[in-house]
Amino acid sequence: MRMHQATCLMVGLSLAGGLTAQNLTQQNVERAQTIISNAVEAYGGAERLNAMNSLIIRNETTAIASGQSRNPGPPFDRNTNAGLDAIDFENSIFVNQARGNGGGFEFDNATIINGEQSYQLNFRAGSAAPIAQPDFNTSSGPFIRVTPALLVKQLQARAQTAHYLGDADVDGNSHEVVAFSMEVGPAISLYFDKQTHMLNKSERVFPGFGLIEYRFYDYTTIEGIPFNGRFDLFVNGDSNLERKTTGTQVNVDISSLTELPSNLNQVAAIEPDPLSLQELADGVYLVGGTGTYAMFIEMDDYVIAVGGTAGIPDRISELRNVLPDKPIRYGVLTHHHNDHILGVPVYAGEGATVIASSAHAEVVRNNAGDGNELKLETVEQRKVLEDGSRRVEIIDIGPTAHSEHLLVTYLPEEGILFEADHFAMPAAGPVPPAVSSTRSFAEAVARLNLRVSTFVSAHSPKPGTPEDLQTALSKPVAAASNR
Ligand SMILES: [Zn+2]
């Protein structure tokens, strides 16, 4: 059998060789080079693209918060922000600024990538945190991917990685599709109009996550190079973001954007945060790293897991070092947002019952793998899990500025409360001024008369105290960024 297949394969190969005048790979690469040459011409020519060293683009952006709205279903919340991106290729400088609000968060931030002088700025908090390991390619990649003129400049420089994928229709016009690889991330497919050679669409696939698609519109020519006036982003076919350009400057000095504003205080550098376990109270553990944390509560005969963010399997493994045997009987979810329901199939796989707000039951079932098999208990206002040694209350404190319904897990004896997305202590440095979601969280804790000594967040390795919460609430917002 094996021999027979091998023989057929060899015959097949020799037949194909005889019928094809030229090697398929060679044809493909040559076709890609032709498409790239046409695109380079359409974008002002090789000389102009090579000479474009710096670029500043200002934008206004609307984010469509599917999976991140206050309610699980449409219509989804729309959040607006304004910002800019600036790049200087010769000096490997990249600056991003964004100011806006969404999901109960107000923000006014900047990232400066400039070698040793790289910083994360938070204008609301009045702080500047050094970036220990700045990476120009990783930081500037998102800007390049939404700027066709820069994509063509990259494509020209990395033409040796390009392949022709085929022809495809976009809005009734025939396009030629070329894929190439940037320094970082999965390959990107570029759709060039066969007539105009303009880039109208791009795509990338993230295994396990899905399809990211950009559409580019409204070209205008600046300094001889066409720039898109706006773009739309789709995630797995759903509208996710709409951005329009409000200003474009080619080959201007961007060094003023790298200067540290004098009204900001330098705070501790952003350090790596590997997976770790800490015991908050006897039998109560906070396990996590790199921005996501779960709490585990030991009962007489079982364990309650709290939180559903990324990396729950690793966090369970870490817990097994201190609690090797007790089964996880419950997995408590805070809310329906897409980064807080990743634990559902993991808890189901552990044989645990998932506990969620009744308003989020459908989203939770849809993310369970096999939703019909999922053991799910819902909470209307409050659910109590109790045995001889401990009392655990799961309370819907909604509505908040972040979510219509939000479950917190409260241990009245220990004074511990676990929440997500409302009050996260910074890993280092001072407590920043409260955002809207923090304010509505504090109001709910007071209204429900919860006596908390330790606030635990799904997004911080550092628990907070009532004094920390008070500091956040009373701290004034520092001067806004001046731009
Ligand atoms: Zn959330």
Boltz pocket constraint, residues with backbone or C-beta under 6 A from the ligand:
constraints:
  - pocket:
      binder: B
      contacts: [[A, 335], [A, 337], [A, 340], [A, 402], [A, 420], [A, 421]]
      max_distance: 6.0
